[in-house]
Amino acid sequence: MLKQDRSVSEKYTVASFFGGVGGIDLGFESTNKFSSLYINEFDKNAQITISENFPDVNLDRRDIHDVKVNDVPNTDLVVGGFPCQAFSIAGYRRGFEDERGDLFFELLRIIKAKKPQAIFIENVKNMVTHDHGNTFKVIREALVMNGYFIKWQVLNAKDYGNIPQNRERIYIVGFLNKNAFEKFEFPERIELKKTLKDVIDFNGQLEDKYYYRKGKQPFYELLEDSVTSDEAVYQWRRQYVRENKSGVVPTLTANMGTGGHNVPIVKSKFGIRKLTPNETFKVQGFPDDFKLPKIANGQLYKQAGNSVVVPVIERIADKMSKSLDDSEKSVLAPEISGKFAQIYVKMANKFSGQSYLVDTFDDYNDKEFDLVLMSDTDYLKFVQKGKEMEFYSIEVI
């Protein structure tokens, strides 16, 4: 239910799912417009990090499948970045066929029951194109059919967060109030002013465990031949080294601390080394006072790689708060009745768009529409081409 007569000074409340280390919550709280009341996170090591940084938040340590809706507080927002491995390249993009792919529907179960006035979802860019676009179509329609007016856009951290990391993610924002939806726009692109030296210490001497040494790693000679600049970040890609020539850190991954794929490497004053856990969190835009617990470095690398770019979240959250503040009269989506649903979709390209429920009815054969009706088959063809389009779709309820 929409909150009425809210004081502007009162903070919007947030319930967070798949909380990770609290990156989304931190981004929202950084605006000083939101307060996190509840974080659900199943991973035991991530729970330690959350506890140290969010001591006053209700931390639910259960698997989301075991969370009853009555255990979740009523909040203004429900947010979440459900695990993306099922849709990522690293996870071979199995999507809903993967056992982790059903986690979206668990999040949807909470959203349907709690009906927060706004929702926020983050995921990998590949979710948009997975299964030829059908996976995102299912997610989009599920949110729309539950009363949300949604907008989505893929943003890169280096272009929208002033963070030197090449990290593209899709962000989905939804409102129950159409007025708030219409006022909301994603943040504008900004100049990247932070450099690699703002997040990586090229001059300090660290513990020996961070360095690659001759005789210690069988591939050291390859590193020595390839890692030649102290103003770039390189990637160890299992069998070869690649220099990132764009002056930013390549996308951090959850397995970067295991000696596996996409390990970020730099040439510092004291030798060739991998990034420290603290540096990987800085590359994600976490503030200097964010506490890293005394747990295995491999777990900290995993947490950083699975997390979000905090400044990007903060900029989106600030836009959401202004849209909620400025919305007066509530305009809700039509109630579900009848056999068919008319859904509006407008896409600038496959990575940016908006959608909402227009009407429901028993028979649409005699109805006149002011936009083209797009079949599922034609829609998937258009998505693959990435063309701009505006249309209605008719879905069976």
PyMOL commands that set and color helices and strands:
alter all, ss='L'
color gray80, all
select helices_A, chain A and resi 23-29+44-53+64-66+69-71+95-97+103-114+126-144+157-160+178-183+196-199+208-210+220-226+277-283+297-306+310-326+376-385
alter helices_A, ss='H'
color red, helices_A
select strands_A, chain A and resi 12-17+34-40+58-60+77-80+118-124+149-156+168-175+233-236+241-244+263-268+271-274+340-349+352-361+389-396
alter strands_A, ss='S'
color yellow, strands_A
deselect
rebuild
show_as cartoon
